[in-house]
Amino acid sequence: MKRIGILLFFCFSLFAARAQETALTPAQIETLFLERNLVLIAERMNVSIADAAVAEAKVWDNPEFSIGDLNVWTGGEEKQFSAELSQMFSLSVKRAKLAAVERVGKEIAVKQFEELLRGMKTELRNTVAETLCLQNTLSVIETQRKVLQEVIAGYRIQYEKGNIAQSDLLRLQTALFSVEGDLNDTRTALNARQRTLKNLLSTDVPVRIAEVAERFPAPASLDPMRLTDEALATRPDLETARLQSKYFEKDIIYQRSLAMPDVSLGIRYDRYGGVWKDFYGVGVGMQIPLFNRNKGAIKTARIQLRQNETLVEQEQTGIRNEVLESFQNYASTYEFLENNVKNPALEKLDEMVGTYTGNLLARNISLVEYMDFMNSYRTAKEQLLAAQKQLRLHFEQLQYAIGHDLN
């Protein structure tokens, strides 16, 4: 019900304010993604295609009916012709064995969909994290621009009165020009992220991400060995590789069944084709497996099985290393933020902007001191936002490496 409400809200926003931004939380964005992404919708159809293949594999061959020996030169009751009805039967139960192969194929299709979903959810969440960081960075730069514009307006009045040197005013104007350039670059980067986000949501409505408080698990509460075991047990890509081995095992059995010939049973009716007026006969036919016993296909399936088992071992090694690296990156970024985000200086930065601006206009501090503070303010805020983004990205990479959400 909650998903339907979010979807209706988004559709209403689409028609009511097509050119305006729609503010959504990350959770709402993910819900819309699962409902609207066309790639996922198309991939789900592969599971239905696999179901159809399983059903088709169970179907018997069609019987064959033929009419022959039709004598066009005679007519009436003495007209000559023959008719035959035949049906192919498998001695090796190959339809059931083919169905077993296709059932594994369906399992592979399901896991491939889960793998696509895992990758696209990570892409979506990374895009959200990068977009949110750019939104906040844009806000910081806009704040700096607004403050500089106010200072320049005050300095221009003082310059016209002859109270300050022109060089001070020019330095402020140059700083504003640089900030305007940074603002343009950030907007360009944000537009690129918006395009990716809109593509993932299959919409053309700009989406503004509403920031919500997030809680990330402490690395101390996570056991890398346990996470590795979970990844080896649940990763869709590894399960797909394992199912591929199962597929080749079933295919070997099926290919062996093809080496045994099918039997054709039929009944035949012949009118005026011989001594009797109406002749009824029964026939049996089969191929003699003298030259082709399907050895090539059987050998190919066996080699593919051994090849895939080698790839599964390599995949397991890669997953272990991926989980460990992702955990170390997440733990390092988490520790950095824990040690610095509660720094009293960072908490008071926004308040100090107004204080420093007032002191500058009151000529209690020099322009050099003010510019140094503003540069420090901008650097600190951007580093904090970048670290928060990196924490989100590393957390998503850890969840991707494990194969499921930790929350």
C-alpha positions as CSV (number, residue, x, y, z in Angstrom):
1,M,0.0,0.0,0.0
2,K,2.9,2.3,0.8
3,R,4.5,1.6,-2.6
4,I,1.2,2.4,-4.4
5,G,0.9,5.7,-2.5
6,I,4.5,6.7,-3.4
7,L,3.9,5.8,-7.0
8,L,0.6,7.8,-7.2
9,F,2.3,10.8,-5.6
10,F,5.1,10.6,-8.2
11,C,2.7,10.3,-11.1
12,F,0.7,13.3,-9.8
13,S,3.9,15.2,-9.6
14,L,4.8,14.2,-13.1
15,F,1.6,15.8,-14.6
16,A,1.1,18.7,-12.2
17,A,4.7,20.0,-12.2
18,R,6.5,18.5,-15.2
19,A,9.4,21.0,-15.1
20,Q,9.7,21.3,-11.3
21,E,11.8,19.3,-9.0
22,T,10.2,16.5,-7.0
23,A,11.6,16.0,-3.5
24,L,11.9,12.4,-2.5
25,T,13.8,10.5,0.2
26,P,16.3,7.8,-0.8
27,A,13.8,5.1,0.3
28,Q,11.0,6.6,-1.9
29,I,13.4,6.8,-4.8
30,E,14.3,3.1,-4.4
31,T,10.6,2.1,-4.3
32,L,10.0,4.0,-7.5
33,F,13.1,2.4,-9.1
34,L,11.8,-1.1,-8.4
35,E,8.4,-0.2,-9.8
36,R,9.4,1.8,-12.9
37,N,12.8,0.8,-14.1
38,L,12.3,-0.5,-17.7
39,V,15.5,-2.7,-17.7
40,L,14.3,-4.6,-14.6
41,I,10.8,-5.0,-16.1
42,A,12.4,-6.4,-19.3
43,E,14.7,-8.7,-17.4
44,R,11.8,-10.1,-15.4
45,M,10.4,-11.4,-18.7
46,N,13.4,-13.7,-19.1
47,V,12.0,-15.8,-16.1
48,S,8.7,-16.2,-18.0
49,I,10.7,-17.1,-21.1
50,A,12.5,-19.8,-19.1
51,D,9.1,-21.1,-17.8
52,A,7.9,-21.4,-21.4
53,A,11.1,-23.4,-22.3
54,V,10.4,-25.8,-19.4
55,A,6.8,-26.3,-20.6
56,E,7.9,-26.8,-24.2
57,A,10.5,-29.4,-23.2
58,K,7.8,-31.6,-21.7
59,V,5.6,-31.7,-24.9
60,W,5.6,-34.8,-27.0
61,D,6.5,-34.7,-30.7
62,N,3.4,-34.3,-32.9
63,P,2.1,-37.4,-34.6
64,E,2.6,-37.6,-38.4
65,F,-0.2,-38.3,-40.9
66,S,0.4,-38.8,-44.6
67,I,-1.6,-39.9,-47.7
68,G,0.2,-41.5,-50.6
69,D,-0.1,-43.8,-53.6
70,L,-3.0,-41.8,-54.9
71,N,-4.0,-43.1,-58.3
72,V,-5.4,-40.1,-60.3
73,W,-6.4,-42.3,-63.2
74,T,-9.1,-44.3,-61.5
75,G,-12.2,-43.1,-59.7
76,G,-15.2,-44.3,-57.8
77,E,-15.0,-47.1,-55.3
78,E,-11.9,-48.6,-56.9
79,K,-9.8,-45.5,-56.5
80,Q,-6.3,-46.4,-55.1
81,F,-4.7,-44.6,-52.2
82,S,-2.9,-45.2,-48.9
83,A,-2.8,-43.5,-45.5
84,E,-0.3,-43.7,-42.6
85,L,-0.3,-42.4,-39.0
86,S,2.9,-42.6,-37.0
87,Q,4.2,-41.4,-33.7
88,M,7.8,-41.0,-32.4
89,F,8.6,-42.5,-29.0
90,S,11.8,-41.9,-27.0
91,L,13.4,-45.0,-25.3
92,S,15.7,-42.8,-23.2
93,V,13.0,-40.5,-21.7
94,K,14.9,-37.5,-23.3
95,R,12.0,-35.1,-22.9
96,A,12.1,-35.5,-19.1
97,K,15.9,-35.0,-19.2
98,L,15.6,-31.9,-21.4
99,A,12.9,-30.5,-19.0
100,A,15.4,-31.0,-16.2
101,V,18.0,-29.0,-18.2
102,E,15.5,-26.2,-18.8
103,R,14.4,-26.2,-15.1
104,V,18.0,-25.4,-14.2
105,G,18.0,-22.8,-17.0
106,K,15.0,-21.2,-15.2
107,E,16.9,-21.1,-11.9
108,I,19.8,-19.4,-13.7
109,A,17.4,-16.8,-15.2
110,V,16.1,-16.0,-11.7
111,K,19.6,-15.6,-10.3
112,Q,20.6,-13.5,-13.3
113,F,17.7,-11.2,-12.5
114,E,18.8,-11.0,-8.9
115,E,22.3,-10.2,-10.0
116,L,21.0,-7.4,-12.3
117,L,18.9,-6.1,-9.5
118,R,21.9,-6.1,-7.1
119,G,24.0,-4.2,-9.5
120,M,21.4,-1.6,-10.4
121,K,20.4,-1.0,-6.8
122,T,24.0,-0.3,-6.0
123,E,24.2,2.0,-9.0
124,L,21.1,3.8,-7.9
125,R,22.3,4.2,-4.3
126,N,25.7,5.4,-5.4
127,T,24.0,8.0,-7.7
128,V,21.8,9.1,-4.8
129,A,24.9,9.5,-2.6
130,E,26.8,11.5,-5.2
131,T,23.7,13.6,-6.0
132,L,23.1,14.4,-2.4
133,C,26.8,15.4,-1.9
134,L,26.6,17.7,-5.0
135,Q,23.3,19.2,-3.7
136,N,25.0,20.0,-0.3
137,T,28.2,21.2,-2.0
138,L,26.1,23.6,-4.2
139,S,24.4,24.9,-1.0
140,V,27.8,25.6,0.6
141,I,29.1,27.4,-2.5
142,E,25.8,29.4,-2.8
143,T,26.2,30.5,0.8
144,Q,29.8,31.6,0.1
145,R,28.6,33.5,-2.9
146,K,25.8,35.2,-1.0
147,V,28.2,36.3,1.7
148,L,30.8,37.6,-0.8
149,Q,28.1,39.6,-2.6
150,E,27.1,41.2,0.7
151,V,30.7,42.0,1.6
152,I,31.4,43.4,-1.9
153,A,28.3,45.6,-1.7
154,G,29.5,47.0,1.7
155,Y,33.1,47.4,0.4
156,R,31.9,49.2,-2.7
157,I,30.2,51.8,-0.5
158,Q,33.4,52.2,1.5
159,Y,35.5,52.4,-1.6
160,E,33.2,55.2,-3.0
161,K,33.7,57.1,0.3
162,G,37.5,56.6,-0.1
163,N,37.8,54.5,3.1
164,I,39.4,51.4,1.5
165,A,41.8,50.7,-1.3
166,Q,40.6,49.5,-4.7
167,S,42.9,46.5,-4.5
168,D,40.8,45.1,-1.6
169,L,37.6,45.5,-3.6
170,L,39.2,43.8,-6.6
171,R,40.4,40.9,-4.5
172,L,36.9,40.3,-3.3
173,Q,35.5,40.6,-6.8
174,T,38.1,38.1,-8.1
175,A,37.2,35.7,-5.3
176,L,33.5,36.0,-6.3
177,F,34.3,35.3,-9.9
178,S,36.2,32.1,-8.8
179,V,33.2,31.0,-6.6
180,E,30.8,31.6,-9.6
181,G,33.0,29.3,-11.7
182,D,32.9,26.6,-9.0
183,L,29.2,27.0,-8.8
184,N,28.8,26.5,-12.5
185,D,31.0,23.4,-12.4
186,T,29.1,21.9,-9.6
187,R,25.7,22.5,-11.3
188,T,27.1,20.8,-14.4
189,A,28.1,17.8,-12.4
190,L,24.7,17.8,-10.6
191,N,23.0,17.8,-14.0
192,A,24.9,14.7,-15.1
193,R,23.9,12.9,-11.9
194,Q,20.3,14.0,-12.4
195,R,20.3,12.6,-15.9
196,T,21.5,9.2,-14.5
197,L,19.0,9.3,-11.7
198,K,16.1,10.1,-14.1
199,N,17.2,7.3,-16.4
200,L,17.1,4.8,-13.6
201,L,13.7,6.0,-12.6
202,S,12.4,6.1,-16.2
203,T,11.2,9.7,-15.9
204,D,12.0,13.2,-17.1
205,V,11.0,15.0,-13.9
206,P,14.0,16.4,-12.0
207,V,14.3,14.8,-8.5
208,R,15.7,16.6,-5.5
209,I,16.8,14.2,-2.8
210,A,15.4,15.0,0.7
211,E,18.2,14.3,3.2
212,V,17.2,12.1,6.1
213,A,19.3,10.9,9.1
214,E,21.1,7.7,8.3
215,R,22.7,5.3,10.8
216,F,25.5,3.1,9.6
217,P,26.6,0.0,11.6
218,A,29.9,0.3,13.5
219,P,32.7,-1.8,11.9
220,A,33.3,-3.4,15.3
221,S,29.8,-4.9,15.1
222,L,30.7,-6.6,11.8
223,D,32.7,-9.8,11.5
224,P,34.6,-9.9,8.2
225,M,34.7,-13.8,8.2
226,R,31.0,-14.0,8.8
227,L,30.3,-11.5,6.0
228,T,32.6,-13.5,3.7
229,D,30.7,-16.7,4.5
230,E,27.4,-15.0,3.8
231,A,28.7,-13.7,0.5
232,L,29.8,-17.2,-0.5
233,A,26.4,-18.5,0.4
234,T,24.1,-15.9,-1.1
235,R,25.8,-13.9,-3.9
236,P,23.6,-14.3,-7.0
237,D,26.6,-14.2,-9.4
238,L,28.3,-17.1,-7.5
239,E,25.0,-19.0,-7.3
240,T,24.6,-18.5,-11.0
241,A,28.0,-20.0,-11.6
242,R,27.2,-23.0,-9.4
243,L,23.9,-23.5,-11.2
244,Q,25.8,-23.4,-14.5
245,S,27.7,-26.5,-13.3
246,K,24.4,-28.1,-12.4
247,Y,23.2,-27.2,-15.9
248,F,26.1,-28.9,-17.6
249,E,25.6,-32.0,-15.4
250,K,22.0,-32.2,-16.6
251,D,23.1,-31.5,-20.1
252,I,25.6,-34.4,-20.0
253,I,22.7,-36.7,-19.1
254,Y,20.5,-35.2,-21.8
255,Q,23.3,-35.5,-24.5
256,R,23.7,-39.2,-23.5
257,S,20.0,-39.8,-24.0
258,L,20.3,-38.4,-27.5
259,A,22.8,-41.2,-28.3
260,M,19.9,-43.7,-28.0
261,P,17.7,-43.7,-31.1
262,D,14.0,-42.9,-31.0
263,V,11.4,-45.5,-32.1
264,S,8.6,-44.7,-34.6
265,L,5.4,-46.7,-34.4
266,G,2.8,-46.4,-37.1
267,I,-0.3,-47.9,-38.6
268,R,-1.0,-48.0,-42.3
269,Y,-4.1,-48.4,-44.5
270,D,-3.8,-49.3,-48.2
271,R,-6.8,-49.5,-50.5
272,Y,-6.4,-51.5,-53.7
273,G,-2.6,-51.3,-53.3
274,G,-2.1,-55.1,-53.4
275,V,-3.9,-58.3,-53.3
276,W,-6.5,-57.1,-50.8
277,K,-9.0,-54.4,-51.3
278,D,-8.4,-53.0,-47.7
279,F,-5.0,-53.6,-46.1
280,Y,-4.2,-52.6,-42.5
281,G,-0.6,-52.8,-41.3
282,V,1.6,-51.8,-38.4
283,G,5.1,-50.5,-38.7
284,V,8.1,-49.9,-36.4
285,G,11.2,-47.8,-37.3
286,M,14.3,-46.6,-35.7
287,Q,17.7,-45.1,-36.6
288,I,20.7,-47.4,-36.2
289,P,23.4,-45.6,-34.1
290,L,26.2,-46.8,-36.3
291,F,28.1,-43.6,-37.1
292,N,26.8,-40.8,-34.9
293,R,26.5,-41.6,-31.2
294,N,26.6,-37.9,-30.1
295,K,30.1,-38.4,-28.6
296,G,31.1,-34.9,-29.6
297,A,28.3,-33.1,-27.7
298,I,28.8,-35.4,-24.7
299,K,32.5,-34.5,-24.6
300,T,31.8,-30.8,-25.0
301,A,29.4,-30.8,-22.1
302,R,31.9,-32.6,-19.9
303,I,34.6,-30.1,-20.8
304,Q,32.3,-27.2,-20.1
305,L,31.5,-28.7,-16.7
306,R,35.2,-28.9,-15.7
307,Q,35.8,-25.4,-17.1
308,N,33.0,-24.0,-15.1
309,E,34.1,-25.6,-11.9
310,T,37.5,-23.9,-12.3
311,L,35.8,-20.6,-12.8
312,V,33.6,-21.1,-9.7
313,E,36.8,-21.6,-7.6
314,Q,38.2,-18.4,-9.0
315,E,35.0,-16.6,-8.3
316,Q,35.0,-17.7,-4.7
317,T,38.6,-16.3,-4.3
318,G,37.6,-13.0,-5.9
319,I,34.6,-12.7,-3.6
320,R,36.7,-13.3,-0.4
321,N,39.1,-10.6,-1.5
322,E,36.3,-8.2,-2.5
323,V,34.5,-8.5,0.8
324,L,37.7,-7.9,2.8
325,E,38.7,-4.9,0.8
326,S,35.2,-3.4,1.0
327,F,35.1,-3.9,4.8
328,Q,38.5,-2.3,5.3
329,N,37.5,0.8,3.2
330,Y,34.3,1.2,5.1
331,A,36.0,0.8,8.5
332,S,38.6,3.4,7.6
333,T,36.1,6.0,6.4
334,Y,33.8,5.3,9.4
335,E,36.7,5.8,11.8
336,F,37.7,9.1,10.1
337,L,34.2,10.5,10.4
338,E,33.8,9.4,14.0
339,N,37.0,11.1,14.9
340,N,36.2,14.4,13.1
341,V,32.5,14.9,12.7
342,K,32.0,15.9,16.3
343,N,34.8,18.4,16.2
344,P,33.5,21.6,17.9
345,A,35.1,23.7,15.2
346,L,33.1,22.0,12.5
347,E,29.9,22.4,14.4
348,K,30.4,26.2,14.7
349,L,31.6,26.8,11.1
350,D,28.3,28.1,9.8
351,E,27.9,30.5,12.8
352,M,31.4,31.8,12.3
353,V,30.7,32.8,8.8
354,G,28.3,35.6,10.0
355,T,30.7,36.5,12.8
356,Y,33.7,36.9,10.5
357,T,31.6,38.8,7.9
358,G,30.4,41.3,10.6
359,N,34.0,41.7,11.9
360,L,35.3,42.4,8.4
361,L,32.7,45.0,7.7
362,A,33.3,46.6,11.1
363,R,37.0,46.5,10.2
364,N,37.9,44.4,13.3
365,I,39.8,41.9,11.1
366,S,41.8,42.3,7.9
367,L,40.7,41.1,4.5
368,V,43.5,38.6,4.5
369,E,42.2,37.0,7.7
370,Y,38.7,37.0,6.3
371,M,39.7,35.3,3.0
372,D,41.8,32.7,4.9
373,F,38.8,31.9,7.0
374,M,36.4,31.6,4.0
375,N,38.9,29.3,2.2
376,S,39.2,27.2,5.4
377,Y,35.4,27.2,5.8
378,R,34.9,26.0,2.2
379,T,37.6,23.3,2.4
380,A,36.3,21.9,5.7
381,K,32.7,21.8,4.5
382,E,33.6,20.1,1.2
383,Q,35.9,17.6,2.9
384,L,33.2,16.7,5.4
385,L,30.6,16.3,2.6
386,A,33.1,14.2,0.6
387,A,33.8,12.0,3.6
388,Q,30.0,11.5,4.2
389,K,29.6,10.6,0.5
390,Q,32.5,8.1,0.7
391,L,31.0,6.5,3.8
392,R,27.8,5.9,1.9
393,L,29.6,4.6,-1.2
394,H,31.9,2.3,0.8
395,F,28.8,1.0,2.8
396,E,27.0,0.3,-0.5
397,Q,30.1,-1.4,-1.9
398,L,30.3,-3.6,1.2
399,Q,26.6,-4.6,0.8
400,Y,27.2,-5.2,-2.9
401,A,30.2,-7.5,-2.0
402,I,28.1,-9.4,0.5
403,G,25.1,-9.7,-1.8
404,H,22.4,-8.4,0.6
405,D,21.5,-5.4,2.7
406,L,23.0,-5.2,6.2
407,N,20.2,-3.2,7.7
